[in-house]
Amino acid sequence: MKIHITETQLNIIKKDIDEEYPPTWNIDEFKKLKSFNQRIQYCERNLQRISSGTSRIVYKIDDTKVLKLAKNNKGLAQNEIEVGFSEDYMWDGIVAQIFDYDQNNLWVEMELARKVTPKKFFEIIGFFFENYCNAILFHEENQKPKTKYSISRSKPNNYDQMWDNNEFMYNIFNVIGSYDFPAGDLCKLNSYGLVNRNGIDEIVLIDYGLTNDVYDSYYK
């Protein structure tokens, strides 16, 4: 069966393709660049820089995507961790999606998220951020072997409720217990972002590459 496409439909398709990336940004051209200086110069010319740390620079590509560009070995390691976690089913639904990445971890193309406020966190998760942090710090401490340096934390009153009735919290508790992931980073509100999926706002982790192993290897 032949499908006939009108000129109007064809123009709409072309318009959608053209708008997938900004007109000045060509992902295929970017992938061919061989050095960090070439990559950063191309990004600075064609994209909006939205943040920069000691390990990575983040650029806004469009209204749905950002580019995380590694600056050094720390950035490469964090990109590698985020790619791996994004492909692991245990992290599904609690991290920003990764759409594309460099095989050598030079960069990752990630889902753009909006800023999360304490009020918005409470509206979506159902717990105040301070209570959330107390619960995950308590949970992390109880996963570790007890030593003389262990902190004796009181069990939060709503800890069991978080486990039993909150899918997001349940998944966070699971990844703390199953992976070498520091709960301290989970207690930074800017580690989270707000995304809209199927018309519903959701909270996701947007900065999840700094495991204890990466910290010990590159930050100590």
Beta strands, then each sheet from edge to edge (+ up, - down):
strand 1: 48-52
strand 2: 56-60
strand 3: 65-70
strand 4: 98-101
strand 5: 107-111
strand 6: 192-197
strand 7: 200-205
sheet 1: 1+ 2- 3+ 5- 4+
sheet 2: 6+ 7-
end
